[in-house]
Amino acid sequence: MKRSQIKLQKRPCLRPKAACNVFVRIVSNEKMYHLITNSLSEMLLIGQITIWYISSCSLFITLTHNLRCSGPRAKECLLTSVPVVSWLPRYSLKENALGDLISGLSVGIMQLPQGMAYALLAAVPPVFGLYSSFYPVLIYFIFGTSKHISIGTYAVMSVMIGGVIERLAPDSDFSEWDNLTNETIINITNRDAERVKVAAAVTLLSGIFQILLGLVQFGFVVTYLSEPLVRGYTTGAAIHVIVSQLKYTFGINPKRYSGPCSLIYTVLEVCSLLPKTNIGTLVVSIVAIVGLILAKELNSYLSKKLPIPIPVELLGVVIATVVSWQVDLENKYKVDVVGLIPSGLQPPVLPEVSLFSKVIGDAFALAVVGYGIAISLGRIFALKYGYNVDSNQELIALGLSNSVGGIFQCFAVSCSMSRTMVQESTGGKTQVAGALSAVVILFITLWIGYLFEDLPKAVLAAIIFVNLHGMMKQFMDIPALWKSNKVDMLVWVVTFILTVLLNPDLGLAASIGFSMLTVIFRTQLPKYSLLGQIPDTDIYRPLEDYNQVRPVPGILIFRSSATLYFANAEMYQESLGKKSGIDITKILSAKKKLEAKRKRHEAKIAKKAAKKNAVHMVSLSRDVIFTINDDYSSHPRLTLLLLVHFISASSYRALSAYPLFHLFVSLCLAGVVDNLQSGGFFNDKVTKSCVFSTVHDAVLYSNQLTAATVSSH
């Protein structure tokens, strides 16, 4: 290459503090050329480094600006993350104090028997139910956004934890040989200690899941839990609760099964052990159940006359404890009692991390179920009293409640319907009612808990049975859903069956999957209808549903009740063909044959053109006309009504199969039009001028087009 004179244009040299202008004329000198070339390379390298440095500085400045903690931003973050700081300074003692006090005392009294009873469901000593009614409630008071729900022990959550505990710490792992009696006994102390560790581990992990889901704004996950699914699931879980308490009702000790169909095996085991029923335990159970039912009915009858409801469960616990202590039911009649209740609170202990891998699936199920129940109730009362519940903050609040509770050896908590109704009906207006109920539990745990050591476990089982009365009423959803929506009824029934057969953890996952399938089936099997016009109006309704509706002459209006996507595109096209009476397949086949015949004729003409005069042959080819025997002009114009929010790319074929007719698309959203354009749906024949906002506009335009065509002929 000839190196004569090389002229470099004036350009900036990127440096941090200065810029240099270079104008160099190089003569034919080899050394000088290499010298300047190397200098230019170094300058370019410096420029690249400088660009990288400036870009890095720019990114750092942007991040610093976004993460800058100004006063208003810090205040907003604090008020959002710790809601108690927002509402507690504005707390009105005059308006709320009395109602919250009465409500807190009433709920706290309910927490005592329910906490101990649900601890039996969780397969841990009853005192840990009291701990679970204290620590999580205080944490939710600080971080929760719902003013009316009562956080604490819950039957469904307890039975799910009990299933995990029975799987990882069964009685068989703690059996020992007793030389005095020459029989195998269960080491209760070691078993309970291990079960508490498992409960704390699964509770802490479920809390961590809830916190993480809240931080990533995953609160919308509750939208996948429809009301029929939740009610069917809780009813199925209630059956598990009832079966798990039969051993305390009959005074027997059946083998605990785990895995699918374990409920059926447990029922068969209980039936086989009925001849060994402890009569004393059965009598206590029957008397307790009948007494509680009668007392609750009396409570409901006098609800309008009493300022606060009668604490039925507390009275039952007190009376049963006194009778058991006076009669000595444990020693005389072998009635199983609560046993030792240590005074004071447990020190914080970090659960064993090695257990996390064994309970990760159960922890996630607990996180979703607990959150779904709490947010559902929270939204009901928020709508009733006119305030907002932050779904993501609720996830974080429940996650912190369970995480802290797991460290203090509690088991997973959620919202209880019965306690929430009591809290709301007795005048509770803020989260202060929940904090006061925790104070009541603290007083009982520290000073009077030991008084309930003689309480029969059969009474706690009776309390559980009576409290499940509301869940059993959910069976009445079936006839109501049959009348209103049969698909929702199917979701309810299938969810109930899956929960009963597969246990609450696997049953929840299977139920959600089935619910998603019903959504897909609904879109695959929509209702297709032809629309007609109400005379002298711009209203269009299905022809088969209304007598006054008349078809529009020469126009076919077709509507689908579902979105158009790949799963229903073919059925959409088939239904349109049946409704319109047009065989699209036959028409397209004839069109392809016509196109192939035209190409063969053109090839023949081109072959002859090589031998003869090309101009003469071209003029001859223009005189050749191909026709299809079917008369397309006899078919009406098509107006397609698409009530959709989206249309998939693979569905364009269902619409583009009608190029031989006047095609109009009405009631299209802007996003649908953009999808059609990006998918290449529009062409010279089908343009955006064929898209209308209403059906009536499309009909008017079609009539104008017809009139113009007729007048032109």
HELIX and SHEET records of a PDB file:
HELIX    1   1 GLU A   30  ASN A   66  1                                  37    
HELIX    2   2 GLY A   71  SER A   81  1                                  11    
HELIX    3   3 VAL A   84  TRP A   87  1                                   4    
HELIX    4   4 LEU A   88  ARG A   90  5                                   3    
HELIX    5   5 LEU A   93  LEU A  121  1                                  29    
HELIX    6   6 VAL A  127  SER A  132  1                                   6    
HELIX    7   7 TYR A  135  PHE A  143  1                                   9    
HELIX    8   8 ALA A  155  LEU A  168  1                                  14    
HELIX    9   9 ASP A  171  PHE A  174  5                                   4    
HELIX   10  10 ILE A  188  LEU A  215  1                                  28    
HELIX   11  11 GLY A  219  TYR A  224  5                                   6    
HELIX   12  12 GLU A  227  SER A  244  1                                  18    
HELIX   13  13 LEU A  246  PHE A  250  1                                   5    
HELIX   14  14 SER A  262  LEU A  273  1                                  12    
HELIX   15  15 LEU A  274  LYS A  276  5                                   3    
HELIX   16  16 ILE A  279  TYR A  301  1                                  23    
HELIX   17  17 VAL A  312  VAL A  327  1                                  16    
HELIX   18  18 LEU A  329  LYS A  332  1                                   4    
HELIX   19  19 VAL A  353  LEU A  355  5                                   3    
HELIX   20  20 PHE A  356  TYR A  385  1                                  30    
HELIX   21  21 SER A  391  ILE A  407  1                                  17    
HELIX   22  22 MET A  417  SER A  425  1                                   9    
HELIX   23  23 VAL A  432  PHE A  443  1                                  12    
HELIX   24  24 ILE A  444  ILE A  448  3                                   5    
HELIX   25  25 GLY A  449  PHE A  452  5                                   4    
HELIX   26  26 LYS A  457  ASN A  467  1                                  11    
HELIX   27  27 HIS A  469  MET A  472  1                                   4    
HELIX   28  28 LYS A  473  MET A  476  5                                   4    
HELIX   29  29 ASP A  477  SER A  484  1                                   8    
HELIX   30  30 LYS A  486  GLN A  524  1                                  39    
HELIX   31  31 ALA A  569  SER A  580  1                                  12    
HELIX   32  32 ILE A  584  ALA A  609  1                                  26    
HELIX   33  33 ALA A  614  SER A  621  1                                   8    
HELIX   34  34 TYR A  632  SER A  634  5                                   3    
HELIX   35  35 ALA A  649  SER A  651  5                                   3    
HELIX   36  36 TYR A  652  SER A  656  1                                   5    
HELIX   37  37 ALA A  670  SER A  678  1                                   9    
HELIX   38  38 LYS A  688  CYS A  690  5                                   3    
HELIX   39  39 VAL A  695  SER A  712  1                                  18    
SHEET    1   A 2 ILE A   6  LYS A   7  0                                        
SHEET    2   A 2 ARG A  25  ILE A  26 -1                                        
SHEET    1   B 2 ILE A 151  GLY A 152  0                                        
SHEET    2   B 2 SER A 414  CYS A 415 -1                                        
SHEET    1   C 2 SER A 175  ASP A 178  0                                        
SHEET    2   C 2 GLU A 183  ILE A 186 -1                                        
SHEET    1   D 6 TYR A 540  PRO A 542  0                                        
SHEET    2   D 6 TYR A 528  GLN A 533 -1                                        
SHEET    3   D 6 ILE A 555  SER A 560 -1                                        
SHEET    4   D 6 ARG A 637  LEU A 642  1                                        
SHEET    5   D 6 LEU A 663  SER A 666  1                                        
SHEET    6   D 6 VAL A 691  PHE A 692  1                                        
END                                                                             
